[in-house]
Amino acid sequence: MNLSSMDSGEQQPTLAQLDTWCEQALSSPVPGQREEAERRLRYYFPTFSETPSETSGVHGFGSGQEQVMAVFPAIKGPADAASWMAMFLRQSSQVFSLSYIVRRLRVLVLNHLAVMSNDQKTDLRNALVATIQEKFLELPAFLVDDTARALALVMMFTWFDLPESAGVVDTVLEMASASDKHQILALQMLRAFVEEFNKELPHRFISRQRRVVVTFRDKQLKSIFQHSLAAMRSAIGRLSDVDRGRDQAMILSQALLVQRDCLGFDFIGLAPDESSDDAVAIQIPSTWKDIIQTDDFLDPYFDGYKHCSPPVSSQFIEVLVMIASIRRSFYMESVRVAFVKRMCSGIIEILANGIGLDDVENYHHMHRLLARFRCIHTLIEIEDLPVYRELLAAVATFSLTGLTLYEWSPNSIAPLLTFWSKVASTHDLRDNVNAEIAGDLIASTLPQIIREYLRAMILATMRVVAGETLADNPLENVDALLDSMALVANIARSSYESCAPVILEIFREMAGKYQALLNSGQAGDEAVVVIESQLAWPVYAVAQCISARQPYKSLPEDDRLDAEMFATGLELDRLVQQRIQSSISAPPPEALELAFLQMYQGFRASYIGEQNYKTTAVYAKLSSFVGLKDSSSVLELVLQKVLFNFRTWPSQSHVIQRSLLLFHDMSIGYVSVRQVAKLETVKLLLANHSSDQFQFLRSIDEYKQRSQYYSGLARILFTGDAPPSQFSEFMQPWTQTIDRLTGLSDAQLAQEPVRAELIRILRDLRGFLSAVSSKANYVLFFDWISAGRMTLVHRCLQIDADPRVQVAALKFLAEFVYNRTQRLNFDVTSANGILIFREASAAIWEYGNFILKSTLPVRDVYKDRYKGVAVCFNVLMRLITGKYVAIGVMPLYGDSALERAYGMVLELLKKLPVSDVIAYPKLGKATMSMLEALLAKNNVDLVGLDEMSYEQIMRLCVEAFDHAETSVSSHACSVIDSVLTSAIEGTDSGKHANVVRLVRDRPDIVKYLLRTTLNIVLFEDRPNDWSFSRPLFCLIVLDGDFALQHTSQIVQYQPDERREELVKALKDLFSAADFVLTTSNRDSFTQALTHYRREVTSKNLILMVPTNQTLGAAVDIMANDAGKGAGAEGSGNGEVKDSEEGAMAD
């Protein structure tokens, strides 16, 4: 490869070498070879966007030099790199090379196009256009698309600087007339332009991008849509040309894709989620009316659909879906009527003749068209015209047939139900006999839709469960099932008198077959499971219909129908429960049990909610059917169902999870929990809560289930003014268990069955305690466990054979010390807070000693070590932040609990590898949260930091800057800020002597923190700049000279075109406040940093990573303000700052 315009003393790589490296970087299976190829390519094709830590590795605290990236000597800046990349694109013909370079070029353009001159930008843009024009015949479509997207990015960032950039679209439109191949290329490029302009760029580019996108939308998008429309019409007329038919089909396909993207453009700047529902209206601007509001606008779409084969035909329907989604207000009333009539006639013709509907894509998109068309257009304009009745009749016939084709196109059912749900939502019972608006047709169709849907689902389920098909079981996707059933319920509720009997008819028919099968005495397991799976559908239908009840619209007749359906469901549930206890070995399908739970939950929400609706009609009917006279009797039945599931289903099943959720819902709510607390079944459960009959309580692996169960029991137990005797009775099983376990020897506690029992009871206590929210109730628990039972928790920490026991004990302790809802705010005369702190301190010390001294092999470092350490950190954090014990006075009366806890935590921190803060996110989060509380300004003197601890904590904080959770990096900033603030304040006041000494003696740490924080603020765009501004201010106060020196070095490596504005922005930042530690100065600096971020974003002042080829003349940022700002004030704290750097290595 010859770069004649770029002289360098180093030998240039050949084209073959670069091609080889690109192929290795993208396809080599050998990691070392791939990394080496990427390293070489970064050297020859730099993007100047890698962060400093990526370029030269991690530097020690003692390094004060800026990290510099090595690049090819011929490349002096982004313009040279862009020119070389463009030249390589023109010369190389390898797919791997072109793909790699286009991606690198995109990064370069995104970050550093602004530093190039207008001529350089023009050259780059023209080079990309030329590359596409010269190579489009030999390149795969994805490379043409990628290159066109890079070109679109150049156009976007030069739109206002270079008027010719907007003209690229016109150039592409002119190119389209050269030949059919050029037309295809033009449409590909236009599609890439539209998609790229519509794609959201990183946050720092949003305001600039939006201005360009608005201009592109107003001036170019319409012409692109018009061109694609003309290309489509022209190609439709030439489809019969034998010689050009294939190219015309390609033109049609590309034109339709362009139209789809144009119609899907973000016209109003909200960037909606692409996964949003189909009912979102497209906000096309009014300036497009001359294109769309024409008499023949829809004709080519329907004609093209009829004359094309898939996949082009499905693209026609897909664009029609988009057109049907255009906002209703876009059309004048007369035009809207004509549009709706033409759309209806086109749909009727397709449905009546079955045109193209034998293709699954066409079939599915037709369902989407119906749903979207009815969601956007109410069709009120034509409901008194014959075409409305014709449309509904055609769709009804199509629907009743389509519902039977679930296995062929399962995703098409939901749009179909959406269409009829929308029709039903505007249909009134009084319209049933009004033939002029098709009321009679709707009234007769809705029950048929429900019947055919349920029968289709029942048949599909039978085929799947019986193994007759490999299709997915529709019962497995519960979320989709409930969504579909909600639509069915909406349809049914609109005409309940005619639809509810249909559901009951199918329900009773299936239930009758089920009972006959059980009574026959010859029921095989498979046959029973099949019919039980089928029964889930009518049960779900009943559940959703009851859930969809709206009190202000529901009539007494509707409530009676609900009661009848609910009673039918109860009878079936009783039959299933009897079958479970029979000789049939196969368990019933989970889907049926989940449907029953959904039914109970729906009835409870609709008829026994917090609002106390007047529902006498439903209970009168229920009483006659199943003897349930009021809400209490129904709740009793629901709770018995939940307990039955607890006894019969294994812990891993979804039935247990759903039953626990129902139990949880019954235990919350002011009215609900009081109703439940009065039930006889609940009283019996409170007295036998640890029953071994509940299978999920036998497992030690399902903590969340145990917690949910016992937290619900705790809420019920403490409802109202429960006497202490009731609490004592509830705790009696645990009392007996703990007393028995406490009497065992250490060797006996370490045995496997006993360890499992320990884990269970610790998790149960933790779940119970998590629901205790008042101080009075917490004191009851505290008094109970303080009566010699806390000893068992400490003994659990000594069981080194099973980390699970230790972690369970620590997690219980973390809940025990947690001042949730201020429940631990004891009276001033109470010693409970100190006692709790002592217990927790002893536990931390015991577990810490085990970790530090253990010689046992580690199989999983997180489960065996870090999980417990993280919980210890959480315990200490909750102790400190709970503020229910005056820990500051503990050293005064010789209490060693504080010193032991703090000392052990510091020892654990010293042994913690820095990189593991990122490798194990939960550990990193716990560590930073604890350090934030531990080193708070009012607590730092109690910690007793030594130099090694100080160094390790600062390293951990710097590592946490890159944690996946933003909150963790904010905690790390707070830790640094607290320590440095204490050091600065202590220098003047004489306080915090230990922290002052540590900071003064280790200036290398200050420089390291300052350099790292400045690099983040200057090179990166973080969402928590405010958090970084706090420690950065303190660091500049401590060493303002180094801050200016480091910043000047960074500026020195920036291009000349960017320096002036960058120096001005940095000068404003460093001059915004006097660097003396006061609240007002802090706030001023934070505001200045926000202003700096806004300034560099608006001017696209993205900093380049320093390279060995971009060093410029020295820069003095504060040249004109030598006596103000960081340069003057930064040395004002000489007692803390030291000019000598430490020699600390990594």
Secondary structure, DSSP 8 states (H G I E B T S, - for coil): ---TT---SS----HHHHHHHHHHHHH-S-HHHHHHHHHHHHHHS--S-S-HHHHH----TT--S---B---TT--SHHHHHHHHHHHHHH---HHHHHHHHHHHHHHHHHHGGGS-HHHHHHHHHHHHHHHHHHTTTS-HHHHHHHHHHHHHHHHHTTTT-HHHHHHHHHHHHHTTS-HHHHHHHHHHHHHHHHHHHS---GGGHHHHHHHHHHHIIIIIHHHHHHHHHHHHHHHHTTT-TTTHHHHHHHHHHHHHHHHHHHTS-TTS----TTS-TT--B---GGGHHHHSSTTSSHHHHHHHHH--TTHHHHHHHHHHHHHTB-GGGS-HHHHHHHHHHHHHHHHHHHHHTTTTTSHHHHHHHHHHHHHHHHH---TTTTTSHHHHHHHHHHHHHHHHHGGGTTT-GGGHHHHHHHHHHHHHT--GGGTT-GGGTHHHHHHHHHHHHHHHHHHHHHHHHHHHTTS--S--TTT-HHHHHHHHHHHHHHHHHTHHHHHHHHHHHHHHHHHHHHHHHHTS---HHHHHHHHHHHHHHHHHHHHHHHT--TTT--HHHHHHHHHHHHHHHHHHHHHHHHHTSS--S---HHHHHHHHHHHHHHHHHHSSTT----HHHHHHHHHHH---SHHHHHHHHHHHHHHHHHHS-TTSHHHHHHHHHHHHHT-SHHHHHHHHT-HHHHHHHHTTT-TT-GGGT-SS-HHHHHHHHHHHHHHHTSSS--HHHHHHHHHHHHHHHHHHHTS-HHHHTSHHHHHHHHHHHHHHHHHHHT--SHHHHHHHHHHHHTTTHHHHHHHTT-TT-HHHHHHHHHHHHHHT--GGGTT---TT--HHHHHHHHHHHHHHHHHHHHHH--S--S-HIIIIIHHHHHHHHHHHHHHHH--S-GGGGGGGT--HHHHHHHHHHHHHHTS-TTHHHHSHHHHHHHHHHHHHHT-TTTHHHH---HHHHHHHHHHHHHHTT-SSHHHHHHHHHHHHHHHHHHHHHHHHS--HHHHHHHHH-HHHHHHHHHHHHHHHHH---TTHHHHHHHHHHHHHH-HHHHHHHHHHHHHTS-HHHHHHHHHHHHHHHHSS-SSS-HHHHHHHHHHHHHHHHHHHHTT------BTT---S---TTTT-TTSTHHHHTTTTTTT--SS------
